[in-house]
Amino acid sequence: MAADPALAELYEDKAQTYAAFGNGVIADHAIRLLPEQGRVLDLGCASGGLLALLRPRAAHLAGLELSATAARAAARIADVVVQGAIEDPELPFEPDAFDLVVLADVLEHLADPVAALRRAAGWARPGATILLSVPNIVHWQARLTLARGRWPAAESGTFDASHLRWFTRATVAELMAQAGLVDAQLDAVVPALRNHLALPGRVDRRVEPLWQALGRRAPGLLGYQVVGIARRPR
């Protein structure tokens, strides 16, 4: 299915939010997982924030982005940027070509995330890594919203009105298995405590490591996003 022009127009309005890459967990994993002078494909690359972080380490940077505005910005950073959707039938990425394929905040927008993840994995070399993130629908704030009998249509976040699928840690693991990926690992994005509480700077510096440690112990409850890491079979 080709990119929907109406959906592309919606993403034009979000272009400003793409100006910087703010997912530190994904960034840290990507830097760790990309081999020196490796090739990376960022599906949903926005304005190229993650690609810019990987530029010193990568031999080749490629991206796919639905928003034309964001794609133009990413093209100033990457070697190749395609404006379109992962469902588009004719995309120019070569199979077995990349050492790392990233889908950060992409799969929740797709009607068939399993098929999309399989296709993405086909662009990776055998044994290469696929890194993804999706919102966690059972994060404590989402649970509280649902307990109040609400399902808001928001402009961003867990209840973004453009989301078509919703995930938990268990369903992310199932998704990666259904896509034929192996050696799956799960991580979580735990928002900083200052996003929930106004704390003095000195207190925040002491408490934040404890909060993050607690989030790692209860990622299903405190993780705002689920991060998945897996490999294409050799």
C-alpha positions as a printed Julia matrix, in Angstrom:
234×3 Matrix{Float64}:
   0.0     0.0    0.0
   1.44    3.39  -0.99
   1.77    6.25   1.45
  -1.56    7.99   2.17
  -1.27   11.7    1.16
  -3.58   12.69   4.0
  -1.4    10.86   6.52
   1.71   12.47   5.03
   0.08   15.89   5.48
  -0.64   15.06   9.12
   3.04   14.31   9.65
   4.01   17.61   8.06
   2.36   19.26  11.07
   4.59   17.22  13.38
   7.82   18.12  11.6
   8.96   20.43  14.38
   8.84   17.56  16.86
  11.26   15.68  14.62
  13.94   18.36  14.87
  15.98   16.42  17.44
  16.18   12.79  18.42
  15.14   12.54  22.04
  15.12    8.79  22.74
  18.36    8.3   24.65
  17.8     4.58  25.21
  17.45    3.91  21.48
  20.46    6.14  20.77
  22.63    4.32  23.3
  21.64    0.92  21.92
  22.18    2.02  18.32
  25.68    3.33  19.04
  26.54    0.1   20.85
  25.05   -2.21  18.22
  26.36   -0.58  15.05
  29.75   -2.05  14.07
  32.53    0.41  13.35
  32.08    1.58   9.74
  28.79   -0.29   9.57
  25.73    0.44   7.47
  22.52    1.61   9.16
  18.95    1.98   7.92
  16.62    4.13  10.04
  12.99    3.48   9.09
  11.05    6.5   10.3
  14.2     8.59  10.52
  12.37   11.92  11.11
  14.8    14.82  10.64
  17.8    12.51  10.97
  18.61   13.02  14.64
  19.65    9.41  15.24
  21.54    9.27  11.95
  23.48   12.38  12.97
  24.49   10.66  16.21
  25.67    7.62  14.23
  27.5     9.59  11.51
  30.96    9.36  13.14
  30.64    5.58  13.43
  28.89    4.63  10.19
  30.14    4.07   6.68
  26.67    4.49   5.19
  23.5     6.12   6.54
  20.11    5.5    4.97
  16.67    6.61   6.07
  12.98    6.35   5.24
  10.59    9.1    6.33
   6.93    9.81   5.6
   7.11   13.58   6.16
   8.59   15.43   3.18
   9.77   18.26   5.44
  11.56   15.92   7.82
  12.98   13.85   4.94
  14.56   16.95   3.42
  16.21   17.73   6.74
  17.47   14.15   7.11
  18.88   14.23   3.57
  21.4    16.84   4.73
  22.8    14.25   7.15
  22.36   10.84   5.52
  23.76    9.32   2.35
  20.3     8.22   1.16
  16.87    9.32   2.39
  13.64    8.12   0.79
  10.38    9.95   1.4
   7.64    7.36   1.75
   6.16    4.58   3.87
   7.48    1.14   4.69
   4.4    -0.33   2.97
   5.33    1.31  -0.35
   5.93   -1.51  -2.85
   8.98    0.0   -4.55
  11.63    1.05  -2.06
  15.25    1.21  -3.24
  16.94   -0.48  -0.28
  18.97   -3.53  -1.21
  18.31   -6.81   0.63
  20.99   -8.12   3.0
  22.65   -4.7    2.98
  22.61   -3.25   6.51
  24.31   -4.03   9.81
  21.61   -2.26  11.85
  17.97   -1.54  11.01
  16.06    0.78  13.35
  12.28    1.19  13.69
  11.79    3.7   16.5
   8.12    4.59  17.05
   7.05    3.17  13.7
   5.27   -0.15  14.12
   2.38    1.25  16.16
   1.35    3.29  13.09
   1.06    0.27  10.78
  -1.87   -1.99   9.97
   0.4    -5.06   9.7
   3.46   -4.62  11.93
   4.55   -8.26  11.53
   4.78   -7.93   7.75
   6.6    -4.6    8.1
   9.11   -6.05  10.55
   9.74   -9.03   8.27
  10.36   -6.66   5.38
  12.7    -4.54   7.48
  14.62   -7.63   8.54
  15.11   -8.53   4.87
  17.14   -5.36   4.41
  19.46   -6.46   7.21
  22.39   -8.77   6.65
  22.02  -12.29   8.08
  23.06  -12.01  11.71
  22.54   -8.22  11.75
  20.51   -6.41  14.41
  17.01   -4.96  14.32
  16.29   -2.32  16.97
  12.73   -1.12  17.6
  10.65    0.81  20.08
   6.89    1.16  20.59
   4.74    2.81  23.27
   3.84    0.63  26.25
   0.05    0.61  26.56
   0.25   -0.74  30.13
   2.51    2.05  31.43
   1.06    3.3   34.73
  -0.2     6.57  33.26
  -1.98    4.71  30.44
  -3.51    2.31  32.97
  -4.78    5.25  35.01
  -6.28    6.87  31.93
  -8.06    3.66  30.98
  -9.25    3.07  34.54
 -10.97    6.45  34.32
 -12.85    5.17  31.27
 -11.0     7.39  28.8
  -9.27    6.72  25.49
  -8.1    10.17  24.38
  -7.22   11.06  20.8
  -3.96   12.89  21.41
  -1.52   14.55  19.01
   1.41   12.51  20.35
   2.36    9.98  23.0
   0.77    6.67  23.89
  -2.68    7.73  22.73
  -1.54    9.38  19.5
  -4.57    9.4   17.21
  -2.52    7.96  14.33
  -1.7     4.73  16.22
  -3.25    1.59  14.76
  -1.65   -0.99  17.08
  -0.85   -1.14  20.8
   1.83   -3.18  22.5
   3.04   -4.6   25.79
   6.38   -6.26  26.52
   4.82   -9.67  25.91
   3.34   -8.7   22.55
   6.62   -7.1   21.41
   8.37  -10.41  22.12
   5.64  -12.21  20.14
   5.96   -9.71  17.3
   9.7   -10.29  16.94
   9.22  -14.06  17.01
   6.46  -13.92  14.39
   8.74  -11.83  12.17
  11.33  -14.63  12.33
  13.87  -12.78  14.46
  16.06  -14.52  17.03
  17.98  -13.73  20.22
  15.32  -11.21  21.27
  15.95   -8.9   24.22
  13.67   -6.3   25.78
  14.49   -2.98  27.37
  12.38   -0.03  28.5
  12.38    3.75  28.25
  11.69    4.99  31.78
  10.89    8.73  31.78
  12.87   10.85  34.21
  11.19   11.33  37.57
  11.22   15.1   37.03
   8.64   14.51  34.3
   6.26   13.49  37.09
   7.48   15.49  40.09
   9.03   18.93  40.53
  12.2    18.22  42.52
  15.09   20.49  43.52
  18.14   19.84  41.36
  20.21   18.38  44.17
  17.42   15.96  45.14
  16.78   15.07  41.5
  20.41   14.07  40.95
  20.29   11.73  43.94
  16.86   10.24  43.33
  16.92    9.79  39.55
  19.36    6.79  39.55
  17.14    5.06  42.11
  14.06    5.79  40.02
  15.71    4.39  36.9
  16.78    1.26  38.79
  13.18    0.81  39.96
  12.02    1.23  36.38
  14.34   -1.57  35.26
  12.82   -3.83  37.92
   9.23   -3.0   36.88
   9.52   -2.12  33.18
   5.99   -3.19  32.37
   4.6    -0.64  34.82
   7.13    2.2   34.65
   8.45    1.85  31.11
   6.85    4.43  28.84
   8.16    2.56  25.8
   9.16   -1.01  25.08
  12.49   -1.41  23.3
  13.15   -4.6   21.36
  16.51   -5.88  20.12
  16.82   -8.99  17.95
  18.85  -10.47  15.12
  18.03  -11.72  11.68
  18.92  -15.43  11.63
  22.17  -16.3    9.93
